[in-house]
Amino acid sequence: MFFTQKGGSLAEFAIAIPKFTVKRPEGVSAIDGCSLPVAGMSALQAIRNSNGAGIKLDGASKANLLITAASGGVGTYALQVSISSIQAAFGAFH
């Protein structure tokens, strides 16, 4: 996540706090490297915000979860997060 000191939207001048950054592997392009966290955070927020489903990511949840479009970026992360935290996760692939 990038934080700018004075606001604005010029990405080439964005300042990142070093503890919130990681080194991009050589085989990963800059575009791919910056899009991975977006998909991961979208998946995590979608699962956390599903209050009506009673899903908790504490490992003790007995919920079942169906993830549609599980082959996309967000769906892939959602499957990985849910597999480690809930009783059963199912992915529907198109």
N, C-alpha and C positions, 0 to 999 in steps of 0.2 A: 504494500500500500504506500502510496506516495503522499507526502505532505508538502505543500508549498508554503513558503514563509509569507508571501504577500498575496496569495490567491492567483487566479488566472488559469489558463489552460494550455500553456506552452510546455508540452511534455519534455522537450529537450532541456528545459531549465528547471524541471521538478527536482526537489531535494528529497532524498530518502534517508531515513534514520538508519545507520549501519546495522543495528541489532535486528532490524526487520528485513534485512536483505540476505541473499545467499548468492554464491557464485554460480553463474550459468555454465552448465557443462558444454564442452567444445562442440559436440554434435547437435546442440539445440540452438535453433535460430533465435534471435531477439524477439521476434513476434510470437513464436511458440512459447518461449520462456516467460513472457509476460502474460500470456493467456491462460496458462495452467493454474495459477492461483485464483483467477477469476472463476473458473469452472469449479474448483475445489470449494471455494467459499460459497458459491451459489448452492451447491449440493448440501453443504453443512447447514446453511441457513434454511433451506427448504425443509430439511428433516427436523431441525430444532423448532421451526415455526409451525409444525403440524400438531398444534396443541390438542385438537379434537381427536387425534388418533392415539393419544396417550403414549407416544414414543419418547423414551428417554435414552440418552446415549451413555448410560452408566453400566451397561453390561448385564443388568438385572431385569431389563424389560422383556416381557413375554409376548410382545406385539409381533405380528406378521406384517410385512411391508411389500407392496407391489410397486416396482419402479418401471414406469413406461418409458420407452425410448432409452433403454439402459445402455445402448451402444454408443451414445453420443458422449461429449465431454462431461457434462454435468451428471448424466446418468451413470457413467462409469465410476465417477467419484462417489456418487450416492450409494451405489452397490458396495463399494469398498468400505465406506464409513459404516453402513448399516450391518454388514456381515460381521464386523467385529463387535457390535454393540447390542444387537437384538436377537430374538430367537430364530427368526427365519426371514430371509429377504429373497424376493423373486424378481427377476428382470424380464421385461417383455421387449424383445428385439424386433425391429421392423425390417 
